[in-house]
Amino acid sequence: MTQTSPTEQRTILPSGMRVVTERLEHVDSVSLGAWLAVGVCQEQPGQEGLTHLIEHMLFKGTRRRAARQIAEEIDGVGGYLNAFTDREYTCVTARIMSDHLPLALDVVCDMLAESVFSENDLGREKQVVIEEIKRYEDSPDELVHDLVQQSLWEGHPLGLGLLGNESSVSATTRESLLNYYRQHYRSPNITIAAAGNLEHEQVVEAVTRLLPQEPGDGADPAPPPSQPTAKTRYVPRPTEQAHFCLAWPAFSYSDENTYPQAILDAVLGASPSSRLFQTVREERGLVYNIGSYPIAFTNAGAFVVTASVSPSNLDEVLDLVGEESKKMAESVMHEKELQRAKEQILGGLALAAESTSFRMRRLAMNEMYLDRSVGFEELRERVRAITGEQVRSVAEKVLTSPSANLVAIGPFHNG
């Protein structure tokens, strides 16, 4: 066991499974997450959507609990249970009062270790997922974020869609699902993270007892993608607005440039005080909202600007994005703007730190991507040390890249 701070502790079990916790004595709850290093990047041709389907099936019953019992046991003590799938990981998460942490550990571990994946449940859940895919297709303001990543990393595992497609989901059999599960959902691919009023040893004991400890090799991350090529895609939909994402290749999770990139994000588009919001909405009145955000993976990343706009104003908004991006890349920002961005990030970090869910996620992401803890004080020091020239340099590297990808969904005549 390694103690990384007075409140954070880390244990790597002989199987390779990891347990990371943060004890917070001033709260009455615990956020728990079982993080699996398996996402859509592990899917092979014909398996599209399988990871997301397994996420659904984990809630459909175990050898000890029916699906209804899984829901009722957590709901019955005022808790919260959910799961989500991303490109490089899947997470089953629970939030519960501290007294009921043993129950949450038992339920979550039971779902991971003892799910039955019955034929009948699989048939029903495939239809549920197909309906989710259709709902997603009918939500262009959500869909565009997935499509721009598919465009940016086309031909690479990072370019796979999160939900799969109707044909691949329909073709999934119980045998193919079980084979995929046995291959990927193994001890070295599991990180258990928890933050709140807890005892680290309690979590380690429960995890060791409740989950099979099967030593082996962990998942290999997808190799770095090749340099993306610039692409523009217009997706026709009968919408009132055009929903767009403009994405540039950027930095991986472990890259030191992610810190000045956070300042770039804050200044360019992350909030109502940002340059894009002030220029495009407040001064020109062209959009209701416009923003930016970074994405980071093991071997790649992206920086995205997004907005919804009347189709007749799309080109003007894109021109303004280009102008503001050019300014960021060519000129060092004024010290006052830099300090305001730093305070914005530090303030947001302080507010987020009051959430056990945020702390639990931070523990897991740092363990999976950095293999170490990054404390809040280290984060603060890194933010405070950023210079305006570092931000300008990062803006130049990212926003002047010839590999930008634009995806827009709206009432266009053709794709």
Steps between C-alpha positions, in 0.01 A plus 500: 500500500619850416381808683523791255374772736352524850160410352576312176604136497583255224525121494602283206383145561708199385255454213579847367165642610532850648318660791532876554310692765478841660368535854288808565387504862283811463246336265236234564510334158728298274536501122613162368611412149609176335707616202582249230771564242274386220317735267402516138871505408510127580226418250586317181304518171158352562518576875396865475288590802586182695667686789198725543264202479692321777469814714122466466505125568683545830172634641289206377563260785764289674504153654394658830282792386232558243512825306226647720695414816810680370297816459295463818791431736676823408184707460371364831777671696483826306797418279577549134627238252599558138758415234650649186723397211775706338764434237763366741305395809170391651386601848236371740444763765303528823445780749375403841497595868816386675318248719387319185839478329520121565171460312620711207824303478307174509257607227761648266739207540211257454414670171858469377564145616166319488287650221317220318443669161188294433382442145159655569647810661746539214221495244309772683805712575617496139170664411546753782845591365363528146241745633781690672689518169187638330453755777862604459453538125202724574712725729733686262640724772631183671578293191732761349752455784530128425515555124786748519711248689411235244610743229821609670619144567342324204655155451634489857331340806444847649280570199245233588155621604410459867173314452579284199237459230171322465633213287797418726289516816230283344756240397651463850454152646533390861808299404674799338410719798637247751821450302560875490423533870738220602775646284488856629325524839789359701682600818792695344247713312304600813552806719271545800486864609312645794486839672311598812466397863663158473782274615742394227549155651124442495490560125805282434362213707164509325650520152741214572217285633232584246688519169693216337873566517629377163859608429582570138577772257310826498347657194735654249400855408426577140816607314542871427289604201670637194476872437137571408415652165283809473138412425167680483175309528148641476235258626149580372224503762168688505605726790449870565867553590833374378686325781874492445825383656836619375779277634878518483738220608650588838668330799478169683398476866860481622637783283628801697337727242159415645558760773549804274227352279264534796574873502446512123161335551403742777593807297367386162167337570439325830278760667279807443804727555698326226603669177272292279193550719557872527573547129253263338206528740529823698639727226346340189194315634561208262454211744332415827809316619849417380779321680815293491641194677803268489491120462789282616583131457806283556668580170296782350283799574290770339386855557142576396297814436125447478182701450148491357415773251254596230627343175522839332745614768718189511777633275519829690528321834774272364686806372482658845627177658789513255577861585500442876708185459756692295525769769562234766778346289671825402490719810582450866195588704502786747611404850163601644317258268746224586450550873122506460516167313717349773258612770213359298668159485609504863155607615334232292739243641420608857125473438535163327712371787194522724348214297589144596411394146757739355765382743426135423522560126826693541652212697405248233607704198841580649552135593404373154676764293792613717553206734522742793304747706497868409408698809301821499799703615706369209222600263485848652875547473501391136220740414664792680830438318356526147622795295328691225766386253429135584133555423580677173737219400236235570242703307739515206560124511130418519297774334723545194514125429414416138307196627185667629178303454160667471173311539169683476150355526213703359264573212761454228410376154754220497768343719 
